[in-house]
Amino acid sequence: MKKLVVIVLSGIVVLIGLFIFLFNDNSQVRQFTYKTVIGEHQIPEKYINVYQEAADEYDIPWQLLASVHRVETIFSTMDPMESPVGALGHFQFMPRTWVGWSHPGGDVGELDDDVDITDVELIDEHNGYGIDVNGNGVADPFDIYDATYAAAAFLADHGASNGDLEGALFSYNRSDDYVNEVMGYYNAYNEDYELITIPLDKE
């Protein structure tokens, strides 16, 4: 009996070790884990302030930003934070949306690799959505403040500040399924939300 218990416990330890290894080294395992572990009504506490500040600045509901962040990168747990089509950062901006669509580039929104998308003068020149919130001289989609304020500005400009949340979301990602998924979280957060620390967060 004792031998059986030892074997079972050893097996559990091995499985835990394998999970931790896969979690750290496999982005798909990480994404699946976070998507499963983080509940429908849960929001990481560390992001609440930036959601609320950006939402106040652009007169949109902060829950909308939380919902977009949840769907786009599972609250920035996606690793790496770059989609197969080239969307970047916490809120998954295409480079031409960040820099501005008057800048030459691809139809999907891609830019040549040598374009510095964090260049605030370039963004000003092409009327992009990239924002240098912290005043450090760069507008970085991988900076949570820059990305959140940029998302708020985009959503506000496309109808969210006038109450057309679904229209704004469709402009953000032209998919009815995407709009429905984000609105599902938005409605959940309006009904009730719980602030959490993200499980297994590396930060």
N, C-alpha and C positions, 0 to 999 in steps of 0.2 A: 504493500500500500504506500509506504513511504517513498519507494522507488518511483511509483507512478506519479506521486505528487511532485517529486523532483523533476521528472520528465516533462510534466505539464507546465510547471513554472519555468523551466528552461526554454520550452517552446514559446511561451508568452514573452519572455525576455528577448528571444531572437526576433519574434514578430515586431515587437516595439522598436528594436534596433533597426530592423529593415525598413519600417515605416519612417523613422527619423531620417535614415539615409536617403530614402526616396524623396521625402519631403524637402530636404535641403538641396538635393541634386536634380530634381525633376520638376520643371515648372508646371506641367499638367497635373501632377499629383498635388502640388501646392494649391493650385487654383481650385481643383475639385474639393480639396480639404476645406479651404476657406469658404467656398460656396455652400458647402454642406454644414459647416460648423456655425457660421454666422446666421442667426435667425432672421426671419422676415421683418421683425420689429426692432432689430438691434442695430445700433449705430456706434462706431468707435468714438469714445469720448474726446479723443485728442483732436478730432476734426470739427467739432461742433462750433467752436469760436470762429474759425475761418469761414464756415458755411454762413453763419449768421451775419458776420461783418460784410461779406461780399453780397449777400442777399439784401441787406439794408442799403448798401451803396447803390444797387441797381433795381431796387424796389420789386424784388421777386421773392417767392417763398423759399426759405432756407431748406425746407424739406425737399424741394425740387433738386437742389444741388446735391443733397445727400443721396437722393435716388439715382441721379445720373452717375455720381461717383461709384455707387454700389454696382450698377450695371456695367459701367465701362471698365473698371479695373478691380472690382470686388474690394473697394476701399484701399486701393493702391497695394494690394497683395499680389497682383499679377507680376510675374517675374520672368522675362523682362517686361517693362511697361512700353512695349512696342508691338503693335498688331502686325499680322502678316502683310497688310496693305500699306503699312508705314505710319499709322496713327501713333502719336507719341504722348507719353507723360500720364499724369494722374487722371486727366479727363479726355485723353485720346484725341488730341487735335491733329488733323492733317497739317503738314508743314505749310501749305499755301494758305490755309485758313488762319494759321498763326501769324504768318508774315504778311499776308494780303494777296488776294487773287489777281491783282494787277502785276504781280511778279511772275515772270515766265516760269512755266513748269508743266507738269503732267495734268491730264484731265481729271484724275482721281484726287489730285491734291498734293502730289509728290513734288519735291524739289531736288535739284542736283545736290550731291553730298557736300560739295564745297561751299554751299550757301550757309552762312551763319544765321540760323533762325532766331538766335537770342539777341541779335543786333537791334537795339531799340530805334536807331535812326532808320534802318531798313524797314522796320515795321511801320514807323510813322509815315515813311515815304509811300508805302503800299497799302496803308489803311488796314493793317491786320489786327487780329484780336489779341496778339501777344501783349502782356502788360508786365511792367517792372514794378511790382507792388512794394518791394522792400527797398527800392532806391539803390540797389547795388550795381546798377549799370547794365544789367542783362534781364531779358524777359525769357524765362526758362519754363517750358512746359513740364519739366521734371521738378520744379519748385511748387510745393502745394499751394502757396499763396498766389503766385503768378497764375497757376493753372485754374484755381477756383475762381478768381476774379475774372479771368478771361472767359470761363464758361458762363459765369453770371452775366457778363456783358453780352455775349452772343445770344443767350436765351432771352434776355431782356429786349434786345434789338429785334428779335424774331417773334415777338408777341407775348412773352411771359409776363412782362411788366404791365400788359393790358389784360391779363387773365387768360390768354390763349396758350395754355401750357402745352396742349397736344400739338398745336401748330409749331410752337417753338421746338419741341422735341423732334418733330418730323424734319425740321430744317437741320437739326443737329445730326440726325442719322435717319436717312430716308427709308425707314422700314416701319410698317405698321406693327410688326411684332415687337420691335424695339420700343416704340411709343407705349404699347400696352404693358410691356415689362416694367418700364420706368414708372408709369402711372400706377401700377400695382404696388410698388414700393412707396410711392408718394402717398397713396391712400392709406397704406398701412402705417406710415409714420405720422400721418395726421390723426389717425385713430388712437395710436399709442406708440411710444418708443421707449427703448431701454438703452442706456449708455453702457458700453462695455469696453474692456481692454481686449484687443484682438488676441485670440489664443495663438500661442507660438510665434508672436510677433518678434521679429529680429531686432527691432529698434529698441 
